[in-house]
Amino acid sequence: MSDPAPRLCAVTDLPLRRAELIFESGEPVAGEVRRVRGGWAVHDFSGHVLLFDSDLRVRRRFPVPDRFRGRGAYNWDVHPGGRWAVFAGTRHTTCVGPDGDIAWEADHPALLNVDGDLVLACAGFRPDRDELRVFPGMADDGSEVEDAGYCSASWVVSLPDMTVTKNGPYDLDRWIMFPDGQHMGSSSFDGHDISGWCGRWNEGEDSEGSSRPVDVHPDGTMWLGEAFGYLCMNLFEQPADKDDEDDEDDEDDEVATDHDRYDEAFFLDRNMVLAATRDPLTHELLAVDTLQRIARVTYPFSGERWHWLAAAGDGTWVTTSWPPSGESARLSRWRLASAT
């Protein structure tokens, strides 16, 4: 008799793996933590973005430009060299230095989503060179908004001389540059399904999938995507023995989680994914090859309120969290304690 189908493991059924604290910063922080090549970036409570090194020491402080403070959401990124930070709204993008001086800025058309709502422009630094990428909208005669459209442009800003090269249109609404300096990704949503793409800079190794790219495997062999709370694994290269006639079976063969409970996910190392669930908020370990849950992470401090996380792919990760009696979050770096 064949084994019955595996039942969905409840949170309380998962084995526990203890987190071990490596470093902790005393700097008050707030909001989403970003992985930057060689470190991390996160907002503080006084209107700055902080760049931390791998030991959680503050390397740079970038003031958020006045036009973005207190005016809703914006996209942002920090160059790993510590020379610039970029802030992008719907119709304007500004790149500043640590002193707040504007290195480059521009107005641009807004981008519309499938529902006709304005969305933020994407902006980020290519980690391996002094180059800023901005992905604003493109004006579209078919739009009811004069300076907005449903397609994005791609602007390449050479920061040494501030020259700008513009390309497009692209039927995409989100773009991401990964901190390994080798890969970028993009995605779009048509109102029903998400389409994603991830590939190497200016090279042929790329892959399409039905999710938004969120991380690239440390070996560069696959990428992790998210769609509607599900996680999906996508290979950059198809197996050599794959037959074209098998294309119609791709959806059945896709490696994905069996439930839609994840808000964040990263490759912890070559064998495990670290993912944050919602309601209740927990941090879980998934097997890379199957995306099935293998353990739940526990932390040494009781009463902590855990929020944003990001992993480095080297077996370590950082969290922003509030201590039981604390009024602000702190940035902490962790690894898994040895199994006993």
FENHUMO-V234521 format. One record per backbone hydrogen bond with DSSP energy under -1.0 kcal/mol. NH is the residue of the N-H (numbers start at 1). CO is the residue of the C=O. If there is no record, write none. Layout:
BEGIN
nh=NH co=CO
nh=NH co=CO
END
This chain:
BEGIN
nh=13 co=10
nh=14 co=11
nh=17 co=296
nh=19 co=298
nh=20 co=335
nh=22 co=333
nh=23 co=333
nh=25 co=331
nh=29 co=329
nh=30 co=43
nh=34 co=41
nh=36 co=39
nh=39 co=36
nh=40 co=52
nh=41 co=34
nh=42 co=50
nh=44 co=48
nh=49 co=62
nh=50 co=42
nh=51 co=60
nh=52 co=40
nh=53 co=57
nh=56 co=53
nh=59 co=51
nh=60 co=51
nh=62 co=49
nh=64 co=47
nh=68 co=65
nh=71 co=68
nh=75 co=88
nh=77 co=86
nh=79 co=84
nh=82 co=79
nh=85 co=96
nh=86 co=77
nh=87 co=94
nh=88 co=75
nh=89 co=92
nh=93 co=106
nh=94 co=87
nh=95 co=104
nh=96 co=85
nh=97 co=101
nh=100 co=97
nh=103 co=95
nh=104 co=95
nh=106 co=93
nh=108 co=91
nh=110 co=147
nh=112 co=149
nh=113 co=117
nh=116 co=113
nh=119 co=111
nh=121 co=89
nh=122 co=135
nh=124 co=133
nh=126 co=131
nh=129 co=126
nh=131 co=129
nh=132 co=157
nh=133 co=124
nh=134 co=155
nh=135 co=122
nh=137 co=109
nh=138 co=151
nh=140 co=148
nh=143 co=140
nh=148 co=145
nh=149 co=110
nh=152 co=170
nh=153 co=136
nh=154 co=167
nh=155 co=134
nh=156 co=165
nh=157 co=132
nh=158 co=163
nh=159 co=130
nh=162 co=158
nh=165 co=156
nh=167 co=154
nh=170 co=152
nh=172 co=170
nh=173 co=187
nh=174 co=187
nh=176 co=185
nh=178 co=183
nh=181 co=178
nh=184 co=199
nh=185 co=176
nh=186 co=197
nh=187 co=174
nh=188 co=195
nh=190 co=193
nh=195 co=188
nh=196 co=209
nh=197 co=186
nh=198 co=207
nh=199 co=184
nh=200 co=205
nh=201 co=182
nh=203 co=200
nh=206 co=204
nh=207 co=198
nh=209 co=196
nh=212 co=226
nh=214 co=224
nh=215 co=224
nh=217 co=222
nh=220 co=217
nh=223 co=234
nh=224 co=215
nh=225 co=232
nh=226 co=212
nh=227 co=230
nh=230 co=227
nh=232 co=225
nh=233 co=255
nh=234 co=223
nh=236 co=221
nh=242 co=239
nh=246 co=243
nh=247 co=244
nh=249 co=246
nh=250 co=247
nh=253 co=249
nh=257 co=231
nh=262 co=229
nh=263 co=276
nh=264 co=276
nh=266 co=274
nh=268 co=272
nh=269 co=272
nh=273 co=286
nh=274 co=266
nh=275 co=284
nh=276 co=264
nh=277 co=282
nh=278 co=261
nh=284 co=275
nh=285 co=295
nh=286 co=273
nh=287 co=292
nh=288 co=271
nh=291 co=287
nh=294 co=285
nh=295 co=285
nh=296 co=15
nh=297 co=283
nh=298 co=17
nh=305 co=322
nh=307 co=320
nh=310 co=318
nh=312 co=316
nh=315 co=268
nh=317 co=334
nh=318 co=310
nh=319 co=332
nh=320 co=308
nh=321 co=330
nh=322 co=305
nh=326 co=323
nh=329 co=29
nh=330 co=321
nh=332 co=319
nh=333 co=23
nh=334 co=317
nh=335 co=20
nh=337 co=18
END
